[in-house]
Amino acid sequence: MEIISEKDFKDKIAKGVVVIDFFANWCGPCRMLAPVLEDVKQTLGDKIEIFKVDVDEDENLAREFGIMSIPALFIFVDGELKEKSVGLCSKSDLLGKLQAYL
């Protein structure tokens, strides 16, 4: 999954359904969430995009979105924040959340 930076962020979320995973390399739950995100991407294919933001590398973005705990998933539709969740979630939970926007 592509890690994006602050300079690419607005362009990446501008069109379609986009999931942003705020994470850190040292975070155990973040590593556990990675295969879930890959499964979701495989299931939904081109209907969604999933990008990662490293909170240690992009502290400004983390601060802008009020990230206090990770992993944190943000769902954007055409650039507008629609939903967010903090902590681990299952594939079925994430698919359920995304279904409303597809």
N, C-alpha and C positions, 0 to 999 in steps of 0.2 A: 504494500500500500504506500502511496506517495506521501511523503512528509512535505508539507507546504510551509512557507514562511509568511510573515506579515505582509510583505510586498505583493505576494500572489493571492492573498486571502480573498479579497473582494472579487477578483476575477473568477476564482474557483467556485464561489458560492452563488454567482450571478444567475445561472440558468439551471433549471431543473431541480430535482430533489438531491440534496447533498447532505451527507452525514460527516460531521467533523468530530474526530476523536482527539480530545485533549489528553495527552499522556506524558509519561516520562519513562526513560529506559530502566530506571531503578525500581519502578513500580510493579510489584508482583501481580496485582489484579489487572493492570494494564496489559501485561504479557498474556494473561489468561483470556482477556477479551479479544486479542488479535485474531485467533482462529475463528471466533464467532463472527467477527466482521468479514473475514474472508469468505465464510460460508454464506453470509447474507449477500455479499456482492456476487458470488457465484449463482445463487438462487435468483436474484433479481436482474443480474446482467446490466444492460445499458439503461435500465429504468432509473438507476441511481448512480451517484458517485460517492466514494468514501475517501476522505483525506485525513491525515493525522497532523496534529500540531504538537510539537515538543514544548511543554511548558517551561522547561529549563532554557531552551534556546530562544523562545519567543515570549518572554515575560510580559511584554506590552500587550500582546493579544490575550494572554491569560488574565491579566489585570482588567482589560477592557470588558471581558465576558464574566468577570467575577469568579474565576475558577479558584475554589478553596479546597476541593477534593478531586482526586482523579482515580479512575478514568471518568471523564465527563463527555457525554455524547450530546451534540447539538444537531438538530435537524433543521435545515434551511430549505425553503422552496422559493425559487427565483429571487434569491438574495434576502428573503425575509425569514427571521428566526421563528419557527413554529413550535418547537418543543425541545426540551432538554432533560437529560437524566444523568444522575451521578451514581457511580458504582457499576458493578458487574450486571449484565443483563443477558438473558438467554437469547438464542437465535429466534425462538418463537415470540418472545416479548418484543424484540426489535422489529421483526417482520410485522407484528401487529400494529406497532406504532407507525411504521412506514406506510402501511396499507391505506391509511386515510389520505395520503398525499400522492398516491400513484394514479 
